[in-house]
């Protein structure tokens, strides 16, 4: 993977190292565990890419998600707030929620590419499209489980409470629906789903 996508590999490992060191220096307990988690997910994606041809756009999108996740959980704002708590214009639109929509949108897209491969390249119907969205939501639910357990072992995580979890899942759904719609439209335009497209 590093040989096939050298710029992506350098970018990913650089931000992982920078956020792990910076987060440690500013006293963010989640910095190193989150960096390790993103690294583990990167390893999983590296295992999937050769078999399922996720595509360069999906790989960069997932890397961007990792960057946004680490930035949001490590960069401090005023008081005890972090970047994830930043409100962008109106209360509904927050950095955390946009990262969820973006990241789980690309996670859904990756799930969709895997499903299309299993379907032998056939176009997604309504049922299989719903399955893709649900697969993306499953990844989102797994993330919330990880966040829940992090609150049990780390003194301060800033992941929020029940309301935050619910909004996270709503924005996961929005990102997943948009990604699945994009995948279906791309299939209609190019049934071969060229790996050069995102």
N, C-alpha and C positions, 0 to 999 in steps of 0.2 A: 504493500500500500504506500509506503514512504517513497519507494522508487517511482510508482505510478503517479503519485500526487505529492511531489516534494514541497511545493509552496504550502499546501494544506497541512502537511505534517509539521513543517517548521512553525507555522502560525499557531497551530494547536498546542504543541509542546511548549512554545514560548509563553503563551498566555496562561497555561497551566502552572508553569514555574513562577511566573510573575505574581499571579493571584495567590498562590500558596505562600510565597515569601511575604508579600505585602499584607495579606490577611493575618499572618502570624505576628508581624510587626505591630499591627494596629489592634491586636488582641481579639480577633474574630475566631472563636473556637471552631467554627464550621469550615474554615478555609481549607485546611488540609484534608479533612474527610470528604468535602465536596469535590476537591480537586482529584482525589483518588476515585470517587464515584464517576466523575466525568471521564477519567482515564480508563476505567473499566468499561464504560459505555463505548468509548472510542475503540477499545479492543474488540468489543462485540461487533461493532459496525465493520471493522476491518475483516472480521471473519465472514460477515454476510456479503460484503461487496463483491468478492470474486465469483461467488455462486449466483447471486441474484441481480447483479448489475444495477445497483441502486442509482448510479449516475452521479456525475460531478456536482451538479446543482444540489442534489440531496445531501451529499457529503459536506459541502460548504455550508448549507443551511443548518445541518446538525452541529457543525463546528461553531457556527454563529450562535446557536442556542446555548452551547456550553459556555461560550464567552459571556453571553447575557446573564446566564444563571450565576456564574461566579462573580461577575461584576455586581449584580443585584444583591448578592448575599455577603459581599465583602466590603464594598465601598461605603464608608460612613457618610451620613448627612448630619444635620443638627441634632443635638441631644443624643438619645440612644437609637435614633432611626438609621436605617440603611437605605441604599438606593432602591431596593425592592418596595419600600414604603412610599416612594415618590409619587405624588398625584400629578398627572399630566393634563392640566386644564380643568377637567371636571372629576368629581370623586370616583365615578365609575371607572375611569381610565387611569390605571396605575401601571407603573413600570412592570411590576410583578405579573399583572394580568396580560400585558402585551407580550412579555416573554413566554408566558404559557401558550397564548394563541399561536405565536410564531413557532415555538419549539415543538409543541405537540402537533402542529400542522405538518411540520417536516417529519416528525415521528410517524404520523399517519400516512404520509406519502411513502415513507420507507416500507411500512406494513403493506401498503397497496402494491408496491413494486414486487414484494415477495409473493403476494397473492396472485398477481398477474402471471408471474413466473410459474406458479403451481397450476394455474389454469391454462398453461400452454400458450399464453399470449392472447387468449380470447378477451373480448371487450367486457368490461364490467357491466353487469345488469344491475337492476335496482337492489336485489337481494345481496349480491356480492359487494355493492357499494356500501350498503348498510353495515355489512360485516367489516369492511375496511375502517369505517368510522368507529365502530365498536372496538376494533383492535387498537386504534389510536387512543381511545378512552381508557382501555385497559392499561396501556403504558402510563397514561396520566394517573390512574388510580394507584399503580405501583409506586409512582413518584410520591403520592400523598402518604402511602404506607411508610416509605423510607423517611419522609419528613416527620411522621408521627413518632417513629422509633428514635429519631434523632433528638426529639424533645425529652425522651426518657433517659438518654445517656449524656447529653450535653447540657451545661448549665444555662446557656443562652443561645437560642437559634433564630429568633425573630421570624418564625414561619407563620405566626398568626394562629387564630382559633378556628372554630367551626365555620364562621361566616367566610373567612379567608379561603378555607378549603373548598367551600361550595362555589365561590366565585372562580377559583382556580379551575374547577371542573367545568364550569360554564364556558370559560374561555378556551379550555382544552377542546370542548365540543365545537365551538365556533371555528377554531383553527382546523380541526379535523374535517368538518363539513366543507370548508373552502378548499382544503387540500384534495379531498376526494373528488369534488367537482372539477378541480383543475386536472386531476389525473384522468377522469373520464373524458374530458374535453380533449386532452392531449391524445388519448387513445383513438378518439374519433378522427382526429386530424392525421395521426400517424400510428397505425395499429402496431407497428414494430416497436414502439416506445424506445426510440434511440437513447442510448445511455449518455449521449452528449447533451441531452436536454435535462432540465432540473426535475 
